[in-house]
């Protein structure tokens, strides 16, 4: 029996831009500022094991605003909703770190990854770089029967390119027109990661996405730094890493589906409960108001009511009478539906009991059962066709006997006419 092919460990880097309105979510996730996390595999008791190679002391937006105020970067010409932040997520298969020393090896690996990120985007423009060591790989943990954690690194940075600002044609000094006036550090994700034109081994030029080249540079940098036993991420793939994807999808699919169904049912129950509360709350308040209506006299059993209170109680009494009729009608309908349900349940249980041997037979030998049923159905079909053929043949024979041109029609001869005497002949002969 052939052995199962071992999964290949691959380096992966994802690069994603963000607007001001979306970076807060990433900050709360990366810096572990949330109180609750949608990812159930995050373990808060391991937060102290996360390593910051560069820590943001305030917030991502405040750091950016400070750099803009100091002129370290420029947002000249950008729209208010421009993508001014970006994030690189560096990753390798969970099993790779588990096989090479776990947490200590991951620290060394991602320290070198941080140096690569500095070279790619510039150290001054990195706002935060943190290695997460608190996310459990449930699939691999179940497989190995011990806790295994997925190590990866988030790098938040400002995408900056150097832009030459030239003197315009309206410059008073003709010698300065068209020359470089200043070089600014312009925020621009599209220019930072623009398509690049390269030549292949045959001298042919083609355009390649900058993200693909980033993947190659990341792989080569880590190889040159002495790390080994991994390959470059699959070109064009968006997978974080293959092993985690396999375990998350294949081994946890049923659990995720069950969890989702439970969540949906819980949400439906909560919505129904809220609807009931919204319905009952006004009724409860109305009852409280009714209890406080009227002023009991000091002597006797009578209660004094204002006109407004009397009208209100009268309206409630009328509504109560109508409601009582509606409730009785609904109770009748509920009883009717309950009876129908019970009848259907009895019929279903009876059908289930009558077919239980058939169901067991299908489970034990489905092919034999299907072949048997197919044979019975085919024979019944042939019998119906034969019966139909015989019926049509008899009908045709009957019609043929009634309309045959060779059938001789025998007619009876007419009765003979009675003989009469010829009076004139008799008189002459006399």
C-alpha positions in Angstrom: 0.0 0.0 0.0 1.5 3.4 -1.0 2.3 5.8 1.7 0.4 9.0 2.0 2.4 11.9 0.5 3.7 14.2 3.3 2.5 17.8 3.1 5.0 20.4 1.9 5.8 23.3 4.2 5.5 26.6 2.3 6.3 30.2 3.1 3.4 32.6 2.6 3.0 36.4 2.9 -0.3 38.2 2.4 -0.4 41.9 1.8 -3.6 43.8 2.4 -4.3 47.6 2.3 -6.8 49.3 4.8 -8.6 52.6 5.0 -8.7 54.6 8.2 -12.1 53.2 9.0 -11.0 49.6 8.8 -7.6 49.7 10.6 -9.2 49.8 14.0 -10.4 46.3 13.7 -6.9 45.1 12.7 -5.4 47.0 15.6 -7.7 45.4 18.2 -7.0 42.0 16.8 -3.2 42.3 16.4 -2.6 44.1 19.7 -5.1 41.8 21.5 -7.3 44.7 22.7 -10.6 42.9 22.2 -12.6 41.4 25.1 -14.0 38.7 23.0 -12.8 37.1 19.8 -14.7 35.5 16.9 -11.9 33.0 16.5 -12.5 30.4 19.3 -8.9 29.1 18.9 -7.4 32.2 20.5 -6.3 31.5 24.1 -6.1 34.7 26.2 -4.0 32.9 28.8 -1.2 32.8 26.2 -1.2 36.5 25.3 2.0 37.0 27.3 3.8 34.7 24.8 3.1 37.0 21.9 6.3 38.9 20.9 6.4 42.5 19.7 9.4 43.2 17.5 8.0 46.7 17.2 5.2 47.9 19.5 2.7 50.7 18.9 2.5 52.6 22.2 -0.6 54.6 21.3 -2.8 53.7 18.3 -2.1 53.2 14.6 -4.1 56.3 13.6 -2.4 58.6 16.1 1.1 57.5 15.0 0.1 58.2 11.4 -1.3 61.6 12.3 1.9 62.5 14.1 4.0 61.5 11.1 1.8 63.7 8.9 2.2 66.7 11.2 6.0 66.3 11.3 6.1 66.0 7.6 7.7 62.5 7.7 5.0 61.3 5.2 2.7 63.1 2.9 -1.0 62.5 2.1 -1.0 65.2 -0.7 -3.6 64.5 -3.3 -5.2 61.6 -1.4 -8.9 61.3 -1.0 -10.3 61.1 2.6 -11.1 57.4 2.2 -7.8 56.5 0.7 -6.0 53.3 1.8 -3.3 54.8 4.1 -2.4 51.6 6.0 -1.3 48.1 5.0 -0.7 44.8 6.7 1.7 42.0 5.8 1.0 38.6 7.4 3.9 36.2 7.3 3.2 32.5 7.7 4.5 29.0 7.3 2.6 25.7 8.0 2.0 25.0 11.7 3.7 21.6 11.4 6.9 23.3 10.2 7.5 25.1 13.5 6.3 22.1 15.5 8.9 19.9 13.8 11.7 22.4 14.2 11.5 23.3 17.9 8.2 25.0 18.4 8.0 28.4 20.2 11.8 29.0 20.5 12.4 28.3 16.8 9.4 30.5 15.8 11.0 33.4 17.7 14.2 33.1 15.8 12.4 32.7 12.5 10.1 35.7 12.9 12.9 37.9 14.1 14.5 37.4 10.8 11.1 38.0 9.1 11.0 41.4 10.8 14.3 42.3 9.3 13.0 41.4 5.9 9.9 43.6 6.5 12.2 46.5 7.4 14.0 46.1 4.1 10.8 45.9 2.2 8.8 48.8 3.6 11.3 50.8 5.7 11.7 50.6 9.4 10.4 54.2 10.1 7.1 53.3 8.4 6.4 50.1 10.4 3.9 50.8 13.1 3.7 47.4 14.7 5.2 44.0 14.2 4.0 41.2 16.4 4.3 37.4 16.4 1.2 35.6 17.6 1.7 32.4 19.7 -1.8 32.2 21.2 -3.8 30.6 18.4 -4.3 26.9 18.7 -4.3 24.6 15.7 -7.2 22.4 16.8 -6.9 20.0 13.8 -3.3 19.3 14.3 -3.7 19.1 18.1 -6.4 16.5 17.7 -4.2 14.6 15.3 -1.1 14.6 17.5 -3.1 14.4 20.7 -1.3 17.4 22.3 -1.6 21.2 22.1 0.0 22.6 18.9 0.0 26.4 18.3 0.1 28.2 15.0 2.8 30.9 14.9 2.6 33.8 12.5 3.4 37.5 12.3 1.4 40.7 11.6 3.2 43.7 10.3 1.3 47.0 10.1 3.0 49.7 8.0 2.4 52.8 6.0 2.9 52.2 2.2 5.3 55.0 1.2 7.1 55.8 -2.1 9.5 58.6 -2.8 8.0 61.1 -5.1 9.8 63.9 -6.9 8.0 67.2 -6.9 9.2 69.3 -9.8 9.0 73.0 -10.5 6.1 73.9 -12.7 6.1 75.9 -16.0 4.9 78.9 -14.1 8.1 79.2 -12.1 9.7 82.6 -12.6 13.1 81.1 -13.0 13.2 79.4 -16.4 16.2 77.3 -15.3 14.2 75.7 -12.5 11.2 74.6 -14.6 11.0 70.9 -14.8 13.7 70.3 -12.3 13.3 68.5 -8.9 11.9 70.9 -6.3 11.7 68.4 -3.4 11.4 64.7 -2.7 8.5 63.7 -0.5 7.5 60.4 1.1 4.1 60.0 -0.5 1.6 57.5 0.9 0.4 55.3 -2.0 -0.3 51.6 -1.8 -1.0 51.3 -5.5 2.4 52.8 -6.4 4.2 50.9 -3.7 3.0 47.6 -5.1 2.6 48.4 -8.8 2.9 45.7 -11.5 6.5 45.3 -12.6 7.9 44.3 -16.0 10.5 41.6 -16.0 12.3 39.5 -18.6 12.3 35.7 -18.7 15.1 33.5 -19.7 14.2 33.9 -23.4 14.3 37.7 -23.3 10.6 38.0 -23.4 9.0 40.7 -21.2 5.9 40.2 -19.1 4.1 42.0 -16.3 4.1 40.3 -12.9 2.1 41.3 -9.9 4.3 42.8 -7.2 2.8 40.5 -4.6 4.2 37.5 -6.5 7.6 39.0 -6.5 7.2 39.7 -2.7 6.6 36.0 -2.2 9.8 35.2 -4.0 11.9 37.7 -2.1 10.5 36.5 1.2 11.4 32.9 0.3 14.9 33.7 -0.9 15.6 36.0 2.1 14.7 33.2 4.6 16.7 30.7 2.7 19.8 32.9 2.6 19.4 33.5 6.4 19.9 29.8 7.0 16.4 28.6 7.4 15.4 25.5 5.4 13.0 22.6 4.9 10.3 24.8 3.3 9.3 25.8 -0.2 8.0 29.0 -1.8 4.2 29.5 -1.5 2.2 28.3 -4.5 2.1 31.0 -7.1 -1.4 32.5 -7.3 -2.6 30.8 -4.2 -4.4 32.7 -1.5 -4.1 30.0 1.1 -2.6 31.0 4.5 -0.9 27.6 4.6 -1.9 24.2 3.4 -1.9 22.2 6.6 -4.0 24.6 8.6 -6.4 24.9 5.7 -6.8 21.1 5.5 -7.3 20.7 9.2 -9.7 23.6 9.5 -11.8 22.5 6.5 -11.6 18.7 6.6 -11.4 17.8 10.3 -13.4 20.7 11.7 -16.1 21.0 9.0 -18.7 19.1 10.9 -18.0 20.9 14.2 -18.1 24.2 12.5 -21.4 23.3 10.8 -22.8 22.2 14.1 -21.7 25.3 15.8 -23.2 27.5 13.1 -26.5 25.7 13.4 -26.4 26.1 17.2 -25.6 29.8 16.8 -28.4 30.3 14.3 -30.9 28.4 16.6 -29.7 30.5 19.6 -30.1 33.7 17.6 -33.6 32.7 16.5 -34.5 31.8 20.0 -33.1 35.1 21.3 -35.0 37.1 18.6 -38.2 35.2 19.5 -37.6 35.9 23.2 -37.1 39.6 22.5 -40.3 39.7 20.5 -42.1 38.1 23.3 -40.6 40.6 25.8 -41.6 43.5 23.5 -45.1 42.1 23.4 -45.5 41.3 27.1 -43.8 44.5 28.4 -46.6 46.9 27.3 -49.2 44.5 28.7 -47.4 44.3 32.0 -47.1 48.1 32.2 -50.8 48.4 31.3 -51.7 45.9 34.1 -49.7 48.0 36.6 -51.5 51.1 35.5 -54.9 49.3 35.9 -54.0 48.3 39.4 -53.4 51.9 40.3 -56.7 53.2 38.8 -59.4 54.6 41.1 -59.4 55.9 44.5 -61.1 53.8 47.2 -63.5 55.7 49.5 -62.7 55.8 53.1 -66.1 54.3 54.0 -67.8 51.5 52.1 -66.7 49.3 49.2 -67.0 51.8 46.4 -64.2 53.2 44.3 -64.2 56.7 42.8 -63.0 56.9 39.1 -62.3 59.9 37.0 -63.9 60.1 33.6 -60.6 59.3 31.9 -60.1 56.3 34.1 -63.7 55.1 33.5 -63.3 55.4 29.8 -60.0 53.5 30.0 -61.4 50.6 32.0 -64.4 50.4 29.7 -62.2 50.2 26.6 -60.1 47.5 28.4 -63.2 45.5 29.3 -64.4 45.6 25.7 -60.9 44.6 24.4 -60.8 41.8 27.0 -64.1 40.4 25.8 -62.8 40.4 22.2 -59.5 39.0 23.2 -61.2 36.2 25.1 -63.1 35.2 21.9 -59.9 35.4 19.9 -58.0 33.3 22.4 -60.8 30.6 22.4 -60.7 30.6 18.6 -56.9 30.2 18.6 -57.1 27.5 21.2 -59.5 25.6 18.9 -57.2 26.0 16.0 -54.3 24.9 18.1 -56.1 21.8 19.2 -57.0 21.1 15.6 -53.4 21.4 14.5 -52.3 19.3 17.4 -54.8 16.5 16.4 -53.5 16.7 12.8 -49.9 16.5 14.0 -50.7 13.5 16.2 -52.5 11.8 13.3 -49.5 12.4 11.0 -47.1 11.2 13.7 -49.1 8.0 14.1 -49.1 7.4 10.3 -45.4 8.2 10.1 -44.6 5.8 13.0 -46.7 3.1 11.3 -45.0 3.6 8.0 -41.6 3.6 9.7 -42.5 0.3 11.4 -43.7 -1.3 8.2 -40.6 -0.3 6.3 -37.9 -0.9 8.9 -36.9 -4.2 7.4 -36.5 -2.5 4.0 -34.4 0.3 5.5 -32.2 -2.2 7.2 -31.8 -4.2 4.0 -30.8 -1.0 2.1 -28.2 -0.3 4.8 -26.8 -3.8 4.7 -26.9 -4.6 1.0 -28.0 -1.5 -1.0 -26.9 -2.9 -4.4 -28.9 -6.1 -4.0 -32.0 -4.3 -2.9 -31.8 -1.8 -5.8 -31.3 -4.7 -8.3 -34.3 -6.5 -6.8 -36.5 -3.5 -7.0 -35.3 -2.7 -10.5 -36.2 -6.3 -11.5 -39.6 -6.1 -9.9 -40.3 -2.7 -11.6 -39.1 -4.0 -15.0 -41.3 -7.1 -14.8 -44.3 -5.1 -13.8 -43.7 -2.7 -16.7 -43.3 -5.6 -19.1 -46.6 -7.1 -17.9 -48.4 -3.8 -18.4 -47.0 -3.5 -21.9 -47.9 -7.1 -22.7 -51.5 -6.5 -21.4 -51.7 -3.3 -23.4 -50.5 -5.1 -26.5 -53.0 -8.0 -26.1 -55.8 -5.5 -25.6 -54.9 -3.5 -28.7 -54.6 -6.8 -30.8 -58.0 -8.0 -29.7 -59.5 -4.6 -30.6 -57.9 -4.7 -34.0 -59.2 -8.2 -34.7 -62.7 -7.2 -33.7 -62.6 -4.2 -36.0 -61.2 -6.3 -38.9 -64.1 -8.8 -38.6 -66.7 -6.1 -38.8 -65.2 -4.3 -41.8 -63.9 -7.2 -43.9 -64.7 -6.9 -47.7 -64.6 -10.6 -48.2 -67.5 -11.3 -45.9 -70.5 -12.7 -48.0 -73.8 -11.2 -47.2 -76.6 -13.8 -47.7 -80.1 -12.4 -48.3 -83.3 -14.3 -48.1 -85.3 -14.4 -51.4 -88.5 -12.4 -51.5 -91.7 -14.5 -50.9 -93.6 -15.6 -54.1 -96.5 -13.5 -55.4 -99.9 -15.2 -55.3 -101.3 -16.4 -58.7 -104.5 -14.7 -60.0 -106.7 -15.6 -62.9 -106.8 -13.6 -66.2 -110.4 -12.7 -66.4 -110.2 -11.5 -70.0 -108.5 -14.7 -71.1 -111.1 -16.8 -69.5 -114.0 -15.0 -71.0 -112.5 -15.4 -74.5 -111.9 -19.0 -74.1 -115.5 -19.5 -73.3 
